[in-house]
């Protein structure tokens, strides 16, 4: 059961291609959960459908899909398997670095139609500046999709030859992203988690690795992008939030659909059919309305910011805050919808292999990720009240 919207009836190709792959993704879900790896045939299908190139610049054979269409494509994939949806969202988010790299470097990395970049979040690691580039040693974790990656990245501060930290114009340590072929990294198999197991968001390390300056960039200066266009006027962190929200929408949609199927046949002990319960009817209707409203709010926000965006300058802080707020609200609503479905399903939800338990674990792994932090509401509220932060992405 899905409530149709205009976006579904006039959807461009990415959503249609994602929809066609749905049965294959669903059929592979158990294997993905067990092996923590996307099967080779399905990975080939994802590449052939260009679903990992939605946010990549056209200059390097990307599609530059508008954010609201990207949102729906990630949601459709995630409806069938959240780990695949998560890896697709992360692959697209990482591909945004192409807009900040020298043009030739971006072409080298993404010339392979199966190119994927994976990285973990910043930590205390630092690279040492040397003639022509950097010397890098360190260890990172949470690198979603690293098993499929062709290139890896490391976000790190920079130590100058004199031992000082390189600083940006605001006086804070620079955070630079260094990119290198995936086979230069040593993998750390440490993804022992309750949910999103198929993402294989493992660790990796490198030792004394030289990275040329041309294969480095920074994500902390949105106006430093090389690529023009409205898509790249959005900040990378803002588009990260859009992708994570698409995964959450897909999980919530799948859980509500599974509950509807269950409710038409289940009669709890001592009660009538779930579908005939006024409490269940009202609860389901409220969740459908809340989820649909959250999607509509986020879609409208993305469209409005897109319409206001220029082709050169990054969107301003108030616009970034609007995107962040719409994503934070949508994530909260999706989590609430999945919790409703799990609770309302009763004991039918607790058994391994049901339509509920893996999705419940996936959602509550997603809920712990940085994009779902409740602190985002506080940060946006401060901006709404005129308290502009020094940095907001």
C-alpha positions as CSV (number, residue, x, y, z in Angstrom):
1,X,0.0,0.0,0.0
2,X,1.4,3.4,-1.0
3,X,-0.3,6.8,-1.2
4,X,0.5,8.0,-4.7
5,X,1.9,11.5,-5.2
6,X,2.6,13.6,-8.2
7,X,6.2,12.7,-7.9
8,X,5.4,9.1,-8.4
9,X,3.3,9.6,-11.5
10,X,5.9,11.9,-13.3
11,X,9.0,10.3,-11.8
12,X,12.2,10.5,-13.9
13,X,14.3,7.5,-14.7
14,X,16.2,6.9,-11.4
15,X,13.0,6.1,-9.5
16,X,11.7,3.9,-12.3
17,X,15.1,2.0,-12.5
18,X,15.1,1.6,-8.7
19,X,11.6,0.2,-8.8
20,X,12.5,-2.3,-11.5
21,X,15.3,-3.6,-9.4
22,X,13.1,-4.0,-6.3
23,X,12.4,-7.8,-6.8
24,X,16.1,-8.6,-7.3
25,X,17.1,-6.6,-4.2
26,X,14.4,-8.3,-2.1
27,X,15.5,-11.7,-3.3
28,X,19.1,-11.0,-2.2
29,X,18.3,-9.5,1.2
30,X,18.9,-12.7,3.2
31,X,22.2,-13.3,1.5
32,X,23.3,-9.7,2.0
33,X,22.4,-9.9,5.7
34,X,24.3,-13.2,6.1
35,X,27.5,-12.4,4.1
36,X,27.6,-8.6,4.6
37,X,28.2,-8.3,0.9
38,X,26.0,-7.3,-2.1
39,X,26.0,-10.2,-4.5
40,X,28.0,-9.6,-7.7
41,X,25.0,-9.8,-10.1
42,X,23.0,-7.3,-8.0
43,X,25.9,-5.0,-7.7
44,X,26.3,-5.1,-11.5
45,X,22.6,-4.3,-11.9
46,X,22.9,-1.3,-9.5
47,X,25.8,0.0,-11.6
48,X,24.0,-0.6,-14.9
49,X,21.0,1.3,-13.5
50,X,23.4,4.2,-12.7
51,X,22.0,4.3,-9.2
52,X,25.4,5.1,-7.7
53,X,25.9,8.0,-10.0
54,X,22.8,10.1,-9.2
55,X,24.8,12.9,-7.4
56,X,27.9,12.6,-9.5
57,X,28.7,15.6,-11.8
58,X,27.8,15.3,-15.5
59,X,31.4,16.2,-16.3
60,X,32.5,12.8,-15.1
61,X,29.5,10.9,-16.5
62,X,27.2,11.5,-13.6
63,X,23.5,12.3,-13.7
64,X,23.1,15.3,-11.3
65,X,19.7,14.1,-10.1
66,X,17.6,16.7,-8.2
67,X,17.6,16.0,-4.5
68,X,13.8,15.2,-4.2
69,X,14.1,12.6,-7.0
70,X,17.2,11.1,-5.4
71,X,15.3,10.9,-2.1
72,X,12.6,8.8,-3.7
73,X,15.0,6.5,-5.5
74,X,16.9,5.8,-2.3
75,X,13.6,5.2,-0.5
76,X,12.5,2.7,-3.2
77,X,15.7,0.7,-2.9
78,X,15.5,0.7,0.9
79,X,12.0,-0.5,0.9
80,X,13.4,-3.8,-0.3
81,X,16.6,-3.9,1.7
82,X,17.9,-1.1,3.9
83,X,21.6,-2.1,3.6
84,X,21.5,-1.8,-0.1
85,X,19.8,1.6,0.2
86,X,22.3,2.7,2.7
87,X,25.3,1.7,0.5
88,X,23.7,3.5,-2.5
89,X,23.1,6.6,-0.4
90,X,26.7,6.6,0.9
91,X,28.1,6.0,-2.6
92,X,26.2,8.9,-3.9
93,X,27.2,11.1,-1.0
94,X,30.9,10.3,-1.4
95,X,30.7,11.0,-5.1
96,X,29.9,14.6,-4.3
97,X,33.6,15.1,-3.6
98,X,34.1,15.1,-7.4
99,X,32.7,18.6,-7.5
100,X,35.7,19.8,-5.3
101,X,38.5,17.8,-6.9
102,X,40.7,19.0,-9.8
103,X,38.8,18.0,-13.0
104,X,41.4,15.5,-14.2
105,X,41.6,13.8,-10.8
106,X,37.8,13.4,-10.7
107,X,37.9,11.8,-14.2
108,X,40.6,9.4,-13.1
109,X,38.6,8.2,-10.1
110,X,35.2,8.0,-11.8
111,X,36.2,6.8,-15.3
112,X,35.4,3.3,-14.3
113,X,31.6,3.0,-14.5
114,X,31.7,0.8,-11.4
115,X,33.7,3.4,-9.4
116,X,32.7,3.8,-5.8
117,X,34.3,5.9,-3.0
118,X,34.0,4.9,0.6
119,X,35.3,6.5,3.8
120,X,34.8,6.8,7.5
121,X,34.0,9.9,9.5
122,X,36.9,12.2,10.7
123,X,38.8,11.4,13.8
124,X,42.1,12.4,15.4
125,X,44.2,11.2,12.5
126,X,46.3,13.8,10.7
127,X,48.3,13.8,7.4
128,X,51.8,15.4,7.2
129,X,52.3,17.9,4.3
130,X,55.2,17.0,2.1
131,X,56.4,18.2,-1.3
132,X,53.6,17.4,-3.8
133,X,51.1,16.1,-1.3
134,X,50.7,14.4,2.0
135,X,52.0,11.4,4.0
136,X,49.1,9.6,5.7
137,X,48.9,7.1,8.5
138,X,45.9,6.3,10.5
139,X,42.8,4.2,11.1
140,X,39.2,5.0,10.4
141,X,35.9,3.1,10.9
142,X,32.2,3.1,9.7
143,X,33.2,3.0,6.0
144,X,29.9,1.9,4.5
145,X,30.2,0.1,1.2
146,X,34.0,-0.4,1.6
147,X,33.8,-3.9,0.3
148,X,32.6,-2.6,-3.1
149,X,34.7,0.5,-3.1
150,X,37.3,1.2,-5.8
151,X,38.7,4.2,-4.0
152,X,38.9,5.0,-0.3
153,X,39.1,8.4,1.4
154,X,40.4,9.8,4.7
155,X,39.2,13.0,6.4
156,X,42.1,14.3,8.4
157,X,43.8,17.4,9.7
158,X,47.0,18.5,8.2
159,X,50.4,18.9,10.0
160,X,52.8,21.3,8.3
161,X,56.5,20.5,8.0
162,X,57.2,22.7,11.0
163,X,54.8,20.6,13.1
164,X,52.0,23.2,13.2
165,X,48.4,22.5,12.2
166,X,47.2,24.0,9.0
167,X,44.3,26.3,9.7
168,X,41.5,27.7,7.7
169,X,40.6,31.5,7.5
170,X,38.5,31.2,10.6
171,X,41.5,29.9,12.6
172,X,40.3,26.3,13.0
173,X,42.3,23.3,11.9
174,X,41.8,22.4,8.3
175,X,40.0,19.2,7.6
176,X,41.1,17.7,4.3
177,X,39.9,14.7,2.4
178,X,42.6,12.5,0.8
179,X,41.7,9.9,-1.8
180,X,43.6,6.7,-2.8
181,X,42.9,3.4,-4.5
182,X,41.1,0.9,-2.3
183,X,43.8,-1.7,-2.5
184,X,46.2,0.7,-0.7
185,X,44.1,0.3,2.5
186,X,44.2,-2.6,5.0
187,X,40.6,-3.6,5.9
188,X,39.5,-4.2,9.4
189,X,36.6,-6.6,9.7
190,X,34.8,-5.1,12.7
191,X,31.2,-4.6,11.6
192,X,29.5,-6.6,14.4
193,X,26.3,-4.7,14.9
194,X,22.6,-5.4,15.3
195,X,21.3,-3.7,12.1
196,X,22.3,-2.5,8.7
197,X,24.7,-5.5,8.8
198,X,24.8,-5.7,5.0
199,X,26.4,-2.3,4.7
200,X,29.7,-3.8,6.0
201,X,30.7,-0.4,7.4
202,X,34.1,-1.7,8.4
203,X,37.3,-0.1,9.5
204,X,40.5,0.4,7.4
205,X,44.0,1.7,8.0
206,X,47.0,3.0,6.0
207,X,50.6,3.5,6.9
208,X,52.9,6.1,5.5
209,X,50.8,6.4,2.3
210,X,51.7,9.2,-0.1
211,X,48.7,11.0,-1.5
212,X,49.2,13.6,-4.3
213,X,47.8,17.0,-3.7
214,X,45.6,16.6,-6.8
215,X,43.7,13.8,-5.1
216,X,42.8,15.9,-2.1
217,X,40.0,18.4,-1.4
218,X,38.0,19.9,1.4
219,X,34.3,19.5,2.2
220,X,34.3,22.4,4.7
221,X,34.3,25.2,2.1
222,X,31.1,24.8,0.1
223,X,31.9,27.8,-2.1
224,X,35.2,26.1,-3.2
225,X,33.5,23.7,-5.5
226,X,34.7,23.5,-9.1
227,X,31.4,22.3,-10.6
228,X,28.6,24.8,-11.2
229,X,25.0,23.9,-10.9
230,X,22.1,23.9,-8.4
231,X,22.8,20.4,-7.0
232,X,26.3,21.4,-5.9
233,X,25.0,24.5,-4.2
234,X,23.6,22.2,-1.6
235,X,26.2,21.3,1.1
236,X,27.5,17.7,1.2
237,X,26.2,17.3,4.7
238,X,22.8,18.5,3.7
239,X,22.7,15.9,0.9
240,X,24.0,13.3,3.3
241,X,20.9,14.0,5.4
242,X,18.6,13.6,2.4
243,X,20.1,10.2,1.6
244,X,19.8,8.9,5.2
245,X,16.2,10.1,5.2
246,X,15.4,8.2,2.0
247,X,16.7,5.0,3.7
248,X,14.5,5.7,6.8
249,X,11.4,6.4,4.6
250,X,12.0,3.0,2.8
251,X,12.2,1.1,6.0
252,X,9.1,2.8,7.5
253,X,7.1,2.2,4.3
254,X,8.0,-1.5,4.2
255,X,7.1,-1.9,7.9
256,X,3.7,-0.2,7.5
257,X,2.9,-2.3,4.4
258,X,3.9,-5.5,6.3
259,X,1.6,-4.5,9.2
260,X,-1.3,-3.8,6.9
261,X,-0.9,-7.3,5.4
262,X,-0.7,-8.8,8.9
263,X,-3.7,-6.8,10.3
264,X,-6.1,-8.2,7.7
265,X,-5.5,-11.7,8.9
266,X,-4.4,-11.6,12.5
267,X,-6.8,-11.9,15.5
268,X,-4.9,-11.6,18.8
269,X,-5.9,-13.9,21.6
270,X,-9.3,-12.7,23.1
271,X,-9.7,-10.0,20.5
272,X,-11.1,-9.5,17.1
273,X,-9.2,-9.0,13.8
274,X,-6.6,-6.3,14.1
275,X,-8.0,-4.6,11.0
276,X,-11.3,-4.2,12.7
277,X,-9.9,-2.5,15.8
278,X,-10.7,1.2,16.0
279,X,-7.5,1.8,17.9
280,X,-5.4,0.1,15.2
281,X,-7.3,1.9,12.4
282,X,-6.7,5.3,14.0
283,X,-3.1,4.5,14.8
284,X,-2.3,3.4,11.3
285,X,-4.0,6.4,9.8
286,X,-2.1,8.8,12.0
287,X,1.2,7.2,11.0
288,X,0.3,7.3,7.3
289,X,-0.5,11.0,7.6
290,X,2.6,11.8,9.6
291,X,4.9,9.9,7.2
292,X,3.3,11.4,4.1
293,X,3.3,14.9,5.6
294,X,7.0,14.6,6.5
295,X,7.8,13.5,2.9
296,X,5.8,16.3,1.4
297,X,7.5,18.9,3.7
298,X,10.9,17.6,2.8
299,X,10.1,17.5,-0.9
300,X,8.7,21.0,-0.9
301,X,11.7,22.3,1.1
302,X,14.2,20.7,-1.4
303,X,12.3,22.1,-4.4
304,X,12.1,25.6,-2.8
305,X,15.8,25.6,-2.0
306,X,16.6,24.3,-5.4
307,X,14.6,27.1,-7.1
308,X,16.4,29.7,-5.0
309,X,19.9,28.3,-5.4
310,X,22.4,29.8,-7.8
311,X,24.8,28.0,-10.0
312,X,28.0,29.2,-8.3
313,X,27.6,30.2,-4.7
314,X,26.6,27.6,-2.0
315,X,23.1,28.0,-0.4
316,X,23.2,30.3,2.6
317,X,22.9,29.2,6.2
318,X,19.1,29.8,6.6
319,X,18.6,27.5,3.5
320,X,20.9,24.9,4.9
321,X,19.0,25.0,8.2
322,X,15.7,24.5,6.3
323,X,17.1,21.4,4.6
324,X,18.4,20.1,7.9
325,X,15.2,20.7,9.8
326,X,13.0,19.0,7.1
327,X,15.4,16.0,7.2
328,X,15.5,15.8,11.0
329,X,11.7,15.9,11.2
330,X,11.3,13.3,8.5
331,X,13.8,11.0,10.2
332,X,11.9,11.3,13.5
333,X,8.6,10.5,11.8
334,X,10.0,7.5,9.9
335,X,11.4,6.1,13.2
336,X,8.0,6.6,14.9
337,X,6.2,4.9,12.0
338,X,8.5,1.8,12.2
339,X,8.0,1.7,16.0
340,X,4.3,1.8,15.6
341,X,4.3,-1.1,13.1
342,X,6.6,-3.2,15.3
343,X,4.6,-2.7,18.4
344,X,1.2,-3.2,16.8
345,X,2.3,-6.4,15.2
346,X,2.8,-8.0,18.6
347,X,4.7,-11.3,18.9
348,X,4.6,-11.7,15.1
349,X,7.3,-9.1,14.9
350,X,9.9,-10.8,17.2
351,X,10.8,-13.9,15.2
352,X,13.9,-14.0,13.0
353,X,13.0,-13.8,9.4
354,X,9.8,-11.9,9.8
355,X,9.0,-8.8,7.8
356,X,9.5,-6.7,10.9
357,X,12.6,-7.8,13.0
358,X,15.4,-7.0,10.5
359,X,13.8,-3.7,9.5
360,X,13.4,-2.8,13.2
361,X,17.1,-3.5,13.8
362,X,18.0,-1.6,10.7
363,X,15.9,1.4,11.7
364,X,17.3,1.5,15.2
365,X,20.8,1.3,13.8
366,X,20.1,4.2,11.5
367,X,18.6,6.1,14.4
368,X,22.0,6.2,16.2
369,X,23.7,7.7,13.2
370,X,24.7,11.4,13.2
371,X,22.0,12.4,10.7
372,X,19.3,11.4,13.2
373,X,20.6,13.3,16.2
374,X,18.0,15.3,18.1
375,X,20.6,18.0,18.5
376,X,19.8,19.1,14.9
377,X,16.6,20.6,16.2
378,X,18.5,22.7,18.7
379,X,20.9,23.9,16.1
380,X,18.2,24.9,13.7
381,X,16.1,26.5,16.4
382,X,19.0,28.7,17.3
383,X,19.3,29.9,13.7
384,X,15.5,30.5,13.5
385,X,15.9,32.8,16.5
386,X,18.7,34.7,14.9
387,X,21.6,33.1,16.6
388,X,23.8,32.4,13.6
389,X,26.5,29.8,14.3
390,X,30.1,30.2,13.2
391,X,29.8,27.0,11.1
392,X,26.8,25.2,9.8
393,X,26.7,22.7,7.0
